Amino acid sequence: MSLSQAQKKAMRSIGHHLDPVVTASENGISEGMLAELERALNDHELVKVKLAIPDRDDRTAVLDELVAQSRSELIQKIGKVALVYRKNPKANPKLSNITRFENHHGRH
């Protein structure tokens, strides 16, 4: 799943308006958090993750593990917030941040 720079740029503009749906803490990655991320990716495809971890290297390590375990792709990371994407061909168009954006911007 390799996205073009144009696709990533479009996703960053979508992600700009999103609120984080999952928070990772210094306690590491819990089963509950992974389940929540899984649900969010299935529903929305593009989601924001908050990394409530003070150390930058620790944040990077946790984010790398999250991306690997959720089989998602990192779109952007700014400070303590990351934007991750995983395509779901069966996503509900009313919930998918990608479909909602395309439908909204495709009409103009």
N, C-alpha and C positions, 0 to 999 in steps of 0.2 A: 504494500500500500504506500506508494510514493506519490506525494502531491507536488504539483508544480508550484513555483513561486507565486504565480497569479492566484492559484487556489488558496495558498496559505495566506496571502494578503487579504483576500476576500474573507477568510475565516477570522483573521485578526480583527477586521472591522466589525464582524458580527459579534465576536467575543467581547469587544469593548463594552457592549451594553449588558453583558450577562453578569449575574451575581454568582459567587462561588457556591457550588452545591455540595462539595465535600471538603472537609478540613483534615489535613494530616498534621499530627503533632509530634513532639519529641518522643512520644511513647512508641512510635513506629506505626506500621501498617497493620490494622486489626482486620479480622474477618468481616466485622460489621461495616467497616469503612470500605473494604473492597466490594462488598455486596452492594453498598449504596452507590459506589462509582459505577459498578456494572449496570445497575438499574438506570442510572442517569445517562450513561453512554447509549444504552439500548433505546431509551426514550428520546433523548435530545441530540445524540451523535457528537455534538460539540459542547463541551462543558468546561467550566472554570474550577480549578482546585486551589484551595488556599493552603499554603505551607506555613503553619504556625511553628516554625523552627528557627531559632535565632542564628545558628551557624550555617553559613552559605554552603560549605562542603556537605554538611549533613542534609540540607535541603535538596541539593543536587542528587545525593545518593538515594534519598527517599523517593524523589520524583522519578529517577531512572527505574527504580524498582516498581513503582506504581504503573508507569508506562508499560514496562515489560509484563507485569502480571495481568494488566487489563487489555493487553494486545492493542493498545491505542497508539496514536502518534502525537508527539509533542509539537504543537503549532507555535507556541510562544511562551517565554518565561520572563516575567518582569518582577524583580524583587521577590516577594513571597507569594506571588500568584502565577499559576500556570494554566495554559489553555491546551486541552487535549481533545483529540478527535478520533472517533472510530466509526467508520461507515456501517450503517445498518440498513440494508435494502428493504427491510420490512418495517422500518420506523413509521410510527403514526405521523402523518403529515401535520397534524395539529400540534404535535409535541416537538418534532424535530426542529432545532434551531436553524439547520441548513435549509430545509424545505420552506419553513416560514419566511426566511430571508429571501430565498429565490422567488417565492410567490409574490412577496410584497414588492420586491424591486423589479420583478419581471413585468409588472403591469404598467410601469411608468413609460 
